[in-house]
Amino acid sequence: MSEDRISLSLISHTNAGKTTLARTLLGYDVGEVRDAAHVTVDVNAYSLISTPAGDELTLWDTPGFGDSARLAKRLRQQGNPIGWFVGQVWDRFRDRSMWFTQQAVSNVRDQADVVLYLVNASEEPTDAGYLEPELAVLEWIGKPVIVLLNQTGRSRPAAEEAVEHERWRKLLANYQVVRSVLPLDAFARCWVQEITLLQEVGKILPAQRREAYTRLVGAWQLRRERQFEAAMAVLAETLARAALDLETLPETRLTGTLRDLKRALGVGRDAHAGDAAAKDDKAHAVQALGARIDADLQAGLDRLIAIHELEGHASDELLRRIALTVSVEAPVNERKAALMSGAVSGALTGLGVDIAHAGLTLGAGVITGAVVGALGGAGIARGVNMARGRRGTTLRWDDSFLCELVVSSLLRYLAVAHYGRGRGQWRETEYPAFWPPLVSRAVTTAKAALVATWSGREGRRVNGAASGGVAPGGPDTSTVATAARPLLTELTRQLLAELYPGQPG
C-alpha cells in the first residue's frame, strides 16, 4: 500500500446516513439518498483531498450492514470468520442483505487504513440492537475504528452534548478497535469538527504515513480556512455598505421649522398641516434604504451558500424577519438656530441640548461655550453642519441597528456553516434556542469596537435620493469593511470556540 495514499472506509448499519455524510464532506452530490434500507449497493471511492506532492485521501462509501445478528452468528461458527465470509459466493439476488454486507466487509479488510463507523445517536446506545454484532465484525477485521455520532439532532450547548458523547464513549470503551468517538452529524456538522476528525485519524496511522497525511490535513484545513475568510469578507462588506448608506430628505420649510420649534419648547398644540408631506418623504426614504439592504442581505446570503458548496438561495421569509430601524440625523437648521439662540443659549453653553421632537441633537462635546461665544446662534449652525459634512436632513441606519445586523449576520453564518449538503438545497430553519443569546452577548461586548469601524461616516453625502460619493474625510466601503473584518473574524472564532470547546476554530 502506497504511503502517500490513505483510505477511509465509511460503514454503518444500513440507512444510517453514510452517503449523506459523504456528500457533506465532498461538497458535491454522490450516490443516492433516501429513507430506505440498502440504498447504496456498490462500493464507491471518492477523492477527499490531494496535494501537489501526489498525496491523496480517499473516502470509500460502502453498502450498509444488513442483518447484523445473523451475520455475527454465522461468523462465530468459523475459525477464521472474516476470511471465510469474504471468500463465500453469495447469491446477490436471493440474499441481497448478506451480499451487500459482504461487499462492505471486503472493502474494510482490503482498503481501509481507518474505518469511520457511523451510529445513530438519536437512539439510546443500549437500544441499538445492531451495535454489538457489527462491532464484533469490526473487531474480527481488526482495522482501527473511529465511531461517528450521526443524527445527533439540533445543536445544543456544549455541556449537554458532552453528556451524550460520554455515554457513547463508556459503552464503546471495551472494544479494542475503537480508538475514538466523535460527533459528526451528516446534517448539521461544522467544519471545525471535520478538522478534529482528520486529526484523530492522524493519531492512528503508522509513523511512516504521517508525513504525507500531515500535508493532506494541511490542504484540507487551508480549504476550509479560505471558505471561512471568504465568508467573513462577505459579512464585512455587507455591514460596511449598510453603515454608509443614507438618504437625504427635502429641506424643511420655515413653517415646518417654527412648528418643530414650538413643539420642542412645549408651546401651543401639535399642528397637522404639512405633516403628511414630511411623513411621505421619510417613508420613501426608509423604503429606499430598506430595499437596498434587503437586496444586499439576500445577495450576501447567496454568496455564503455558494462559498460553502451548497445549493439554493436566500428566502424572502428570512429577510422579512430582519427588523428595520432608522436614525434621523438632522443638521442644525440655521434659521432654527437663530430663532433658538436667545431662548436657550444658556443651555447650549458647555452643556449641549437635545430637542428630540425637532430632530435636533447637539452633543456637549460638539457645542462648547467657546464656540457659542465666538459664533452666535447662526454661526453654531454653520459650524456643526460643516463639521458633520451634511446638507439637509439625512436618514441612515443607527448604531443599534447595525449591531443587530452583526448579530443576524453571525447567526446566518453559523446556520450556513452547519448545513450539511446531504440535507439538499439550502432552506432557512429556526436557529437553536441558545444561539441568539450567545451571539448577542458576544456582539454586545464588542459593540464599542464595532461602532468605531464606521465612525466618521457623517462625512458621507448623497445627491438626491440615491447614495452618492464620500465627502473629504468620510470613510468609504472598503475602509469600513477592512476595519470590521478582523472584528467579525474574532467574534466568529470566539463563538466557534464556545460551541466546540477544545476543537480547532
C-alpha positions as CSV (number, residue, x, y, z in Angstrom):
1,M,0.0,0.0,0.0
2,S,1.5,3.4,-1.0
3,E,2.4,5.6,1.9
4,D,1.1,8.7,0.2
5,R,-2.4,7.1,-0.5
6,I,-4.6,6.9,2.6
7,S,-8.1,5.4,2.6
8,L,-11.0,5.9,5.0
9,S,-13.9,3.4,4.7
10,L,-17.3,4.8,5.7
11,I,-19.5,2.0,7.1
12,S,-22.6,1.7,9.3
13,H,-25.9,-0.1,9.7
14,T,-28.0,0.3,6.6
15,N,-29.8,3.7,6.2
16,A,-27.7,5.4,8.9
17,G,-26.5,8.3,6.8
18,K,-23.2,7.3,5.1
19,T,-23.9,8.8,1.7
20,T,-25.3,11.9,3.3
21,L,-22.1,12.4,5.2
22,A,-20.0,11.7,2.1
23,R,-21.9,14.4,0.2
24,T,-21.3,16.9,3.0
25,L,-17.6,16.1,3.2
26,L,-17.0,16.1,-0.5
27,G,-19.1,19.2,-1.3
28,Y,-21.0,17.6,-4.2
29,D,-23.7,15.0,-4.7
30,V,-22.7,11.4,-4.9
31,G,-24.8,8.2,-4.7
32,E,-28.5,8.2,-3.8
33,V,-30.1,9.5,-0.6
34,R,-33.5,8.3,0.5
35,D,-35.1,6.8,3.6
36,A,-34.8,3.1,2.8
37,A,-32.6,0.1,3.5
38,H,-29.6,-0.6,1.2
39,V,-29.8,2.4,-0.9
40,T,-26.0,2.2,-1.5
41,V,-25.4,-1.2,-3.3
42,D,-21.9,-0.7,-4.5
43,V,-18.5,0.2,-3.1
44,N,-17.5,3.7,-4.4
45,A,-14.2,5.6,-3.9
46,Y,-14.1,9.4,-3.8
47,S,-11.1,11.7,-3.5
48,L,-11.5,13.9,-0.4
49,I,-8.3,15.9,-0.9
50,S,-5.0,15.7,-2.7
51,T,-1.8,17.7,-2.7
52,P,0.7,18.7,-5.4
53,A,3.2,16.2,-3.9
54,G,0.9,13.4,-5.0
55,D,-0.7,12.6,-1.6
56,E,-4.4,11.6,-1.7
57,L,-7.0,11.0,0.9
58,T,-9.8,8.6,-0.4
59,L,-13.2,8.2,1.1
60,W,-14.9,4.8,0.4
61,D,-18.7,4.8,0.6
62,T,-19.9,1.2,1.2
63,P,-23.2,-0.7,1.5
64,G,-24.6,-0.8,5.0
65,F,-24.6,-3.7,7.3
66,G,-27.9,-5.6,6.9
67,D,-29.0,-8.5,9.1
68,S,-26.2,-7.9,11.6
69,A,-27.3,-10.5,14.2
70,R,-27.5,-13.3,11.6
71,L,-24.1,-12.2,10.2
72,A,-22.4,-12.3,13.6
73,K,-24.0,-15.7,14.3
74,R,-22.5,-17.1,11.1
75,L,-19.1,-15.6,11.7
76,R,-18.9,-17.0,15.3
77,Q,-19.1,-20.5,13.8
78,Q,-15.9,-20.1,11.8
79,G,-12.3,-20.4,12.9
80,N,-11.3,-17.6,10.5
81,P,-14.5,-15.5,10.4
82,I,-13.6,-12.7,8.0
83,G,-11.5,-14.9,5.7
84,W,-14.4,-17.4,5.4
85,F,-17.0,-14.7,5.0
86,V,-15.4,-12.7,2.1
87,G,-14.5,-16.0,0.4
88,Q,-18.1,-17.1,0.0
89,V,-20.0,-16.6,-3.2
90,W,-23.3,-15.2,-2.1
91,D,-26.4,-15.1,-4.2
92,R,-26.8,-11.4,-4.6
93,F,-30.4,-11.8,-5.8
94,R,-31.7,-14.3,-3.2
95,D,-29.8,-12.9,-0.1
96,R,-29.1,-9.3,-1.0
97,S,-28.7,-8.1,2.6
98,M,-25.8,-10.6,3.1
99,W,-24.3,-9.8,-0.3
100,F,-24.2,-6.0,0.4
101,T,-22.7,-6.7,3.8
102,Q,-20.0,-8.9,2.2
103,Q,-19.0,-6.0,-0.1
104,A,-18.7,-3.7,2.9
105,V,-16.6,-6.1,4.9
106,S,-14.3,-6.9,1.9
107,N,-13.7,-3.2,1.4
108,V,-12.8,-2.5,5.0
109,R,-10.5,-5.5,5.1
110,D,-8.7,-4.8,1.8
111,Q,-8.7,-1.0,1.5
112,A,-9.2,0.8,4.8
113,D,-6.4,2.4,6.8
114,V,-9.1,3.7,9.2
115,V,-12.7,2.8,9.5
116,L,-15.3,5.5,10.0
117,Y,-18.3,3.8,11.7
118,L,-21.5,5.8,11.9
119,V,-24.1,5.2,14.6
120,N,-27.5,6.7,15.0
121,A,-27.0,8.9,18.1
122,S,-30.8,9.6,18.3
123,E,-31.1,6.1,19.7
124,E,-30.1,5.2,23.2
125,P,-26.9,3.2,22.9
126,T,-28.4,0.2,24.8
127,D,-31.4,0.2,22.3
128,A,-29.2,-0.1,19.2
129,G,-29.5,-3.9,18.8
130,Y,-27.3,-3.9,15.7
131,L,-24.4,-2.3,17.5
132,E,-22.9,-5.3,19.3
133,P,-22.8,-7.7,16.3
134,E,-21.5,-5.0,13.9
135,L,-18.7,-4.0,16.3
136,A,-17.9,-7.7,16.7
137,V,-17.4,-7.9,12.9
138,L,-15.2,-4.8,13.0
139,E,-13.2,-6.5,15.9
140,W,-12.7,-9.5,13.7
141,I,-11.4,-7.3,10.8
142,G,-9.0,-5.6,13.2
143,K,-8.7,-2.2,11.5
144,P,-8.7,0.9,13.7
145,V,-12.2,2.4,14.1
146,I,-13.4,5.9,14.8
147,V,-17.1,6.0,15.8
148,L,-19.0,8.9,14.4
149,L,-22.2,10.0,16.2
150,N,-24.6,10.8,13.5
151,Q,-28.2,12.2,13.6
152,T,-27.4,14.0,16.9
153,G,-30.3,16.4,16.2
154,R,-30.2,20.2,16.6
155,S,-27.2,21.8,18.1
156,R,-27.2,22.1,21.9
157,P,-24.9,23.7,24.4
158,A,-21.6,22.0,24.6
159,A,-22.1,20.8,28.2
160,E,-25.3,19.0,27.2
161,E,-23.7,17.4,24.1
162,A,-20.7,16.3,26.2
163,V,-23.0,14.2,28.4
164,E,-24.4,12.3,25.4
165,H,-20.9,11.8,23.9
166,E,-19.6,10.4,27.2
167,R,-22.4,7.9,27.4
168,W,-21.4,6.5,24.0
169,R,-17.7,6.5,24.9
170,K,-18.3,4.5,28.0
171,L,-20.4,2.0,26.1
172,L,-17.7,1.5,23.4
173,A,-14.7,1.6,25.8
174,N,-14.4,-2.2,25.8
175,Y,-13.9,-2.6,22.1
176,Q,-10.2,-2.6,21.3
177,V,-10.6,-1.5,17.7
178,V,-12.5,1.7,18.7
179,R,-9.9,4.4,19.0
180,S,-12.1,7.5,19.3
181,V,-15.8,8.6,19.5
182,L,-16.6,11.9,17.8
183,P,-19.8,13.8,16.9
184,L,-20.1,14.4,13.2
185,D,-23.7,14.8,12.1
186,A,-24.2,14.4,8.4
187,F,-26.9,17.1,8.5
188,A,-25.6,19.7,10.9
189,R,-21.8,19.3,11.3
190,C,-19.4,22.3,11.4
191,W,-16.1,22.5,9.6
192,V,-14.1,22.6,12.8
193,Q,-15.5,19.1,13.6
194,E,-14.2,17.9,10.3
195,I,-10.7,19.0,11.1
196,T,-10.9,17.3,14.5
197,L,-11.8,14.1,12.8
198,L,-8.9,14.3,10.4
199,Q,-6.5,15.0,13.3
200,E,-7.8,11.9,15.1
201,V,-7.2,9.8,12.0
202,G,-3.6,11.1,12.0
203,K,-3.0,9.8,15.6
204,I,-4.0,6.3,14.4
205,L,-1.8,6.0,11.3
206,P,1.6,4.4,11.5
207,A,4.5,6.7,11.7
208,Q,5.8,6.2,8.1
209,R,2.5,7.5,6.8
210,R,2.1,10.6,8.9
211,E,4.3,12.9,6.8
212,A,2.0,12.5,3.8
213,Y,-1.1,12.7,5.9
214,T,0.1,15.9,7.6
215,R,0.2,17.5,4.1
216,L,-3.3,16.3,3.4
217,V,-4.7,17.6,6.6
218,G,-3.0,20.9,5.9
219,A,-4.5,21.1,2.5
220,W,-8.0,20.3,3.9
221,Q,-7.7,22.9,6.6
222,L,-6.4,25.5,4.1
223,R,-9.5,24.9,2.0
224,R,-11.9,25.4,5.0
225,E,-9.9,28.4,6.2
226,R,-10.3,30.0,2.8
227,Q,-14.0,29.4,2.9
228,F,-14.1,31.0,6.4
229,E,-12.1,34.0,5.3
230,A,-14.4,34.5,2.2
231,A,-17.5,34.3,4.4
232,M,-16.1,36.9,6.8
233,A,-15.3,39.2,3.8
234,V,-19.0,38.9,2.7
235,L,-20.2,39.8,6.2
236,A,-17.8,42.8,6.5
237,E,-18.7,44.2,3.1
238,T,-22.5,43.9,3.8
239,L,-22.0,45.7,7.1
240,A,-19.9,48.4,5.6
241,R,-22.5,49.2,2.8
242,A,-25.3,49.3,5.4
243,A,-23.3,51.6,7.7
244,L,-22.5,54.1,5.0
245,D,-25.9,54.1,3.2
246,L,-28.1,57.1,3.8
247,E,-31.0,59.1,2.3
248,T,-31.4,62.9,2.2
249,L,-34.8,64.4,2.9
250,P,-36.0,67.7,1.2
251,E,-35.1,70.9,3.1
252,T,-37.6,71.7,5.9
253,R,-39.6,74.9,5.1
254,L,-39.7,77.8,7.6
255,T,-43.3,77.0,8.6
256,G,-42.2,73.5,9.5
257,T,-39.2,74.9,11.4
258,L,-41.4,77.1,13.5
259,R,-43.8,74.3,14.2
260,D,-41.0,72.0,15.2
261,L,-39.5,74.7,17.5
262,K,-42.8,75.3,19.2
263,R,-43.4,71.6,19.7
264,A,-39.9,71.2,21.1
265,L,-40.3,74.1,23.5
266,G,-43.8,72.9,24.5
267,V,-45.6,76.0,23.1
268,G,-49.0,75.6,21.5
269,R,-50.7,72.5,20.1
270,D,-49.4,70.0,17.6
271,A,-50.1,71.0,14.1
272,H,-51.1,68.5,11.4
273,A,-50.9,70.7,8.3
274,G,-47.8,69.7,6.3
275,D,-47.1,66.6,8.4
276,A,-48.4,64.3,5.7
277,A,-45.8,65.5,3.2
278,A,-43.0,65.2,5.7
279,K,-44.1,61.7,6.6
280,D,-44.3,60.8,3.0
281,D,-40.8,61.9,2.3
282,K,-39.5,59.9,5.3
283,A,-41.5,56.8,4.2
284,H,-40.0,56.9,0.8
285,A,-36.5,57.4,2.2
286,V,-36.9,54.5,4.6
287,Q,-38.3,52.3,1.8
288,A,-35.3,53.1,-0.4
289,L,-32.9,52.2,2.5
290,G,-34.8,49.0,3.2
291,A,-34.9,47.9,-0.4
292,R,-31.1,48.3,-0.7
293,I,-30.3,46.4,2.4
294,D,-32.8,43.7,1.6
295,A,-31.2,43.2,-1.8
296,D,-27.7,43.3,-0.3
297,L,-28.6,40.8,2.5
298,Q,-30.1,38.4,0.0
299,A,-27.1,38.6,-2.3
300,G,-24.7,38.2,0.7
301,L,-26.6,35.1,1.9
302,D,-26.5,33.6,-1.6
303,R,-22.7,34.1,-1.6
304,L,-22.4,32.4,1.8
305,I,-24.4,29.4,0.4
306,A,-22.1,29.2,-2.6
307,I,-18.9,29.6,-0.6
308,H,-19.9,26.5,1.5
309,E,-20.6,24.5,-1.6
310,L,-24.4,24.3,-1.0
311,E,-27.2,24.9,-3.4
312,G,-30.3,27.0,-3.1
313,H,-31.0,30.7,-2.4
314,A,-31.9,33.1,0.4
315,S,-35.6,33.1,1.1
316,D,-37.8,36.2,1.3
317,E,-39.1,34.8,4.6
318,L,-35.7,35.1,6.2
319,L,-35.2,38.7,5.0
320,R,-38.6,39.8,6.3
321,R,-37.6,38.8,9.8
322,I,-35.0,41.5,9.9
323,A,-36.4,44.5,11.8
324,L,-35.6,47.8,10.2
325,T,-34.8,50.8,12.3
326,V,-33.6,54.1,11.0
327,S,-31.8,57.0,12.6
328,V,-32.9,60.5,11.6
329,E,-29.9,62.9,11.6
330,A,-31.0,66.5,11.1
331,P,-28.4,69.1,10.6
332,V,-28.8,72.3,12.7
333,N,-31.0,74.5,10.6
334,E,-29.6,78.0,10.5
335,R,-33.0,79.7,10.9
336,K,-33.9,77.3,13.7
337,A,-30.7,78.0,15.5
338,A,-31.1,81.8,15.1
339,L,-34.6,81.6,16.5
340,M,-33.5,79.5,19.4
341,S,-30.3,81.3,20.3
342,G,-31.9,83.9,22.5
343,A,-34.2,81.4,24.3
344,V,-31.8,78.6,25.0
345,S,-28.3,79.9,24.6
346,G,-27.7,79.5,28.3
347,A,-28.4,75.8,27.9
348,L,-26.1,75.4,25.0
349,T,-23.1,76.8,26.7
350,G,-20.9,73.8,27.7
351,L,-23.9,71.5,28.2
352,G,-25.5,70.6,24.9
353,V,-29.2,70.4,24.2
354,D,-31.3,67.7,22.7
355,I,-34.6,68.8,21.2
356,A,-35.9,65.4,20.2
357,H,-39.2,66.4,18.6
358,A,-37.4,68.8,16.3
359,G,-34.8,66.1,15.3
360,L,-32.0,68.3,16.7
361,T,-29.2,66.7,18.6
362,L,-26.2,68.8,19.8
363,G,-23.8,66.8,22.0
364,A,-22.0,68.5,24.8
365,G,-18.7,67.7,23.1
366,V,-19.8,69.5,19.9
367,I,-21.2,72.8,21.2
368,T,-19.0,74.4,23.7
369,G,-19.1,77.7,25.5
370,A,-16.2,78.9,23.4
371,V,-18.0,78.2,20.1
372,V,-21.2,79.8,21.3
373,G,-19.3,82.9,22.4
374,A,-17.4,83.2,19.1
375,L,-20.1,82.4,16.6
376,G,-23.5,83.1,17.9
377,G,-26.7,81.2,17.0
378,A,-26.5,81.1,13.2
379,G,-22.7,80.5,13.4
380,I,-23.2,77.5,15.5
381,A,-25.4,76.0,12.8
382,R,-22.9,76.5,10.1
383,G,-20.0,75.1,12.2
384,V,-21.9,72.0,13.1
385,N,-23.2,71.4,9.6
386,M,-19.8,71.9,8.0
387,A,-18.1,69.8,10.7
388,R,-20.5,67.0,10.0
389,G,-20.5,67.3,6.3
390,R,-24.2,67.4,6.0
391,R,-26.5,69.1,3.5
392,G,-30.1,68.6,4.6
393,T,-31.7,66.1,6.9
394,T,-30.4,62.6,6.4
395,L,-31.7,59.1,7.3
396,R,-29.3,56.3,8.0
397,W,-29.1,53.1,9.9
398,D,-28.3,53.8,13.5
399,D,-25.6,52.1,15.6
400,S,-28.1,49.8,17.4
401,F,-29.5,48.6,14.1
402,L,-26.0,48.0,12.7
403,C,-25.1,46.0,15.8
404,E,-28.3,43.9,15.4
405,L,-27.2,43.4,11.8
406,V,-24.0,41.9,13.0
407,V,-25.9,39.6,15.3
408,S,-28.2,38.4,12.5
409,S,-25.2,38.1,10.1
410,L,-23.3,35.9,12.5
411,L,-26.4,33.7,13.1
412,R,-26.8,33.3,9.3
413,Y,-23.1,32.4,9.0
414,L,-23.5,29.7,11.7
415,A,-26.6,28.4,10.1
416,V,-24.9,28.0,6.7
417,A,-21.7,26.6,8.2
418,H,-23.7,23.9,10.0
419,Y,-25.8,23.0,6.9
420,G,-24.8,19.6,5.6
421,R,-25.0,19.2,1.9
422,G,-26.8,15.9,2.4
423,R,-29.9,17.9,3.5
424,G,-30.4,19.1,-0.1
425,Q,-30.9,22.7,-1.1
426,W,-30.4,25.4,1.5
427,R,-33.5,26.4,3.3
428,E,-33.9,28.7,6.3
429,T,-34.8,27.0,9.6
430,E,-35.1,28.2,13.2
431,Y,-31.8,28.7,15.0
432,P,-31.2,26.5,18.1
433,A,-32.6,28.4,21.0
434,F,-29.2,29.0,22.7
435,W,-27.6,30.6,19.6
436,P,-29.2,34.1,19.6
437,P,-28.3,34.9,23.2
438,L,-24.8,33.6,22.8
439,V,-24.3,35.7,19.7
440,S,-26.0,38.8,21.2
441,R,-23.7,38.7,24.3
442,A,-20.6,38.5,22.1
443,V,-21.7,41.4,19.9
444,T,-22.7,43.5,23.0
445,T,-19.2,43.0,24.4
446,A,-17.6,44.2,21.1
447,K,-20.1,47.0,20.4
448,A,-17.8,49.9,21.1
449,A,-15.1,48.4,18.8
450,L,-17.7,47.7,16.1
451,V,-19.2,51.2,16.2
452,A,-15.6,52.6,15.9
453,T,-15.2,50.8,12.5
454,W,-17.8,53.1,10.9
455,S,-17.0,56.2,12.8
456,G,-16.7,59.3,10.7
457,R,-19.5,58.2,8.4
458,E,-21.2,61.6,8.9
459,G,-18.9,62.8,6.2
460,R,-20.7,60.8,3.6
461,R,-23.1,62.7,1.5
462,V,-25.7,61.9,-1.2
463,N,-27.3,63.7,-4.1
464,G,-31.0,63.4,-4.3
465,A,-32.4,60.1,-3.1
466,A,-29.6,57.8,-4.1
467,S,-26.3,57.0,-2.4
468,G,-23.5,59.3,-3.6
469,G,-19.9,59.8,-3.1
470,V,-17.8,60.5,0.0
471,A,-17.0,63.9,1.3
472,P,-13.4,64.7,2.2
473,G,-12.6,62.8,5.5
474,G,-15.5,60.4,5.2
475,P,-14.7,56.6,5.1
476,D,-15.5,54.5,2.0
477,T,-16.9,51.0,1.9
478,S,-13.5,49.4,1.6
479,T,-12.2,51.3,4.6
480,V,-15.1,50.2,6.9
481,A,-15.0,46.6,5.6
482,T,-11.3,46.4,6.2
483,A,-11.7,47.7,9.8
484,A,-14.8,45.5,10.5
485,R,-13.4,42.2,9.1
486,P,-10.9,41.3,11.8
487,L,-13.5,42.1,14.5
488,L,-16.1,39.9,12.8
489,T,-13.5,37.2,12.4
490,E,-12.5,37.3,16.1
491,L,-16.2,37.3,17.2
492,T,-16.9,34.2,15.0
493,R,-13.9,32.3,16.2
494,Q,-15.0,33.0,19.8
495,L,-18.4,31.7,19.0
496,L,-17.0,28.5,17.4
497,A,-14.8,28.0,20.4
498,E,-17.8,28.2,22.7
499,L,-19.8,25.9,20.6
500,Y,-16.9,23.4,20.2
501,P,-14.5,23.8,23.1
502,G,-11.2,22.2,22.6
503,Q,-11.5,21.9,18.9
504,P,-9.7,24.0,16.2
505,G,-11.5,27.0,15.0
